Amino acid sequence: MKQPAIYILASKRNGTLYTGVTSNLLKRIYEHKNNITSGFASRYNCNILVYYKIYEDMEHAILREKQIKGGSRKKKIELIEDINPNWEDLYSNIV
């Protein structure tokens, strides 16, 4: 089942951040955690799910991802800490 979502991965608390969009959050985070795909997140060891949000349609998810990516690091950290102040790995919430 496709369910559009945006997500932010971190290498550690206040570490390197990666923002992505997917139609299958569980599968995509599994791929990141197990280094199945290569790229920025894999290179910088971003595999802690610190933020995610589900959307009704992919168009809105992509627009929001672009907003987040275009925003400052400070805004990304505020977004994370509003829902996840301890930077816990939220992967267990979606499994």
N, C-alpha and C positions, 0 to 999 in steps of 0.2 A: 504494500500500500504506500502510495506516495504522500508525503506530508512535508511541505516546504518548511525549512527552518534556517535560521542563521545561528552561528556559533562563534565563540572566541575560545581559542586554546592558548595556554601559557606554558612556558618552559619551567617556570617556578613562580612564586609570589613576586610580583613586580618585575618579572623577567620578560623575555621576548614574547610578543603577542602575535597571534595569527587569527584573522577573521575570515570566515568562510560561509558559503551557502550550500545547501544540499536539499534533495528531495527525500532522503532517507538518513536521518540523523544517526540512528543506532549503527547502521552499516558504516557510515562515513567516519564516525568517531572510532569504531573498531579498527578501521583501516589506518587511521592516524596512530592509534596506540600500538599497533603491531607493525608499523613502518612498511605497510603494504605498498604505499605509493611514495614516490620520491618527490621532492620539492622543498619549498621554504619550511613548512612545518616539520618535516623530517630532518632537514639539515640543521635546524635550530632546536631540535628536541622539544617541540611544542606538542605535548600530548596530554595535558591536563585540561579537561573541559571546565572552564570557569564561568561560562555564560552561554545560554541558548534561549531562543524564542521561536515558537511555532507560529506559522502563518497560514492563512486560508488558501493563498495562492502564491505561486512562484514569482509573479511579477512584483508583488509587494515585498517579498523576501529579498529579491535582488536589489530593489531600490533601497531598502534599509541597509543591506550589506554595503552598498556603495557609499551611503551616508556615513556609516561607521568607519569604513576604510579611509574616507576622505577627512575624517575628524582627527583631532589631536590625540596624542597618547593619553593626555590628562582626561579627556572625555571618555576614552575607552576604559580607563581605570575606574572612573566614577560610575560608569554603566555596570561594570563588574561588581564593584563594592556595594552598589545599591541593593543587589540581590544576593551577593555572595561575599560578605565582608572578610571572611577568613580564607578566601581563595581555595575552597575545598573542591575536590574533583567531583563534578556533578554527574559523571558517567553512570554511577549506580542509580541515579534518579530516572534514567531513561532505559535501563536494561529490563 
